[in-house]
Amino acid sequence: MTKKIVTLSGDGIGPEIMVAGLEVLDKVASKIEFDYDVDAKPFGGAGIDAEGH
C-alpha cells in the first residue's frame, strides 16, 4: 500500500533541508519496502509568495 506524505517547506525548514530529509527517507524506504508518494506544499512566507495571499 502506497502512503501519501505531505511536505511543508518554507520558513525555518527550507527546501534544501526537505530535499536532504527526503533522500534519507528514500534510502530507508527502499530497505524496508515502504512505498510512498510525496505531495510538496509551500509553507509560511514561501506559501504566501507562491499563492499570493
N, C-alpha and C positions, 0 to 999 in steps of 0.2 A: 504494500500500500504506500503510495507516494504522499508525503506530508507537504503542506504548504507553509513556508516560512516567510514572514514579512520582515524586511529590514528597514530601519529608520535611520538613515544617515543625515546628519545635519550638524547643528551646533553642539560642540563637545565631542561627539563621535563623528568624525569626518569620514568622507568616502574612502580615504586611504586606510583608515582603521577597519572599516567594514570589509574592504577587499581582503585584508590580511586575515580577518576572522573567518571569512567565507572560505579562504584557502585552507585553513585548519579544519573547518567543518568538512570540506570536501575530502581531505585525507582520511579523517576519522570515519566518515560515512562510507567510503569505499572499503574500509577494513571490516565494518560491521554490517555491510549490505543494507544501508539506510538510504532510501530514495526520498528525494525532496526537490521541490521547486521553490525558487526564490522570487518574491514579489518585492522589488525595491521601491520604497517610497521616500520622497524628500521630507525632512522634518525641521522644525524650528525656522530659522531665517532662510535656510535653503528651500523649505516648503513654501514660504511666503514668496520668495523670488520666483519659484517655478510656477506657482498657481496664481500669483498676482493679487492675493488677499490674505 
